[in-house]
């Protein structure tokens, strides 16, 4: 299986750069969100079964891995990190974090089910299931988590 390595280049901070430490924090946080999403989706599926509600059966959370690049002399060009930035860190933090996800099929645009500022209405089993799931997650987490920017292949 081919994987895509992702790191953060824009986190909405004042500067246009993301430090090695900020990237490490964001990659870890994204992994935690994906894990939480997986757990809540399983609770949603069980809740639907218990209440005999038919939902789309093929909804899943992407697989992911967190990888660490430990530069020997220079960080990889893809990281966008300079040797000086890595060398300025304490020895135990001289690595670059990457979030790995399976590569999506080439030439297929993802279907976007929601955005960060909107949750559009859908007239499909998958769309209705995802809208219900987002509401379930909000209630299940005691109104502390809202999932947005849901996509599928």
Protein Blocks (a to p, Z undefined) as FASTA:
>chain_A
ZZdddddfbeoiablcdcfklmmmmmmmmmmmmmmmmmmmmmmmmmmmmnopacdfkbcc
ddddddddddfklccfklopafklmmmpcfklmccdddddddddehiacddfbdfkbccd
dddfklmmmmmmmmmmmmmnoopaccehiacZZ
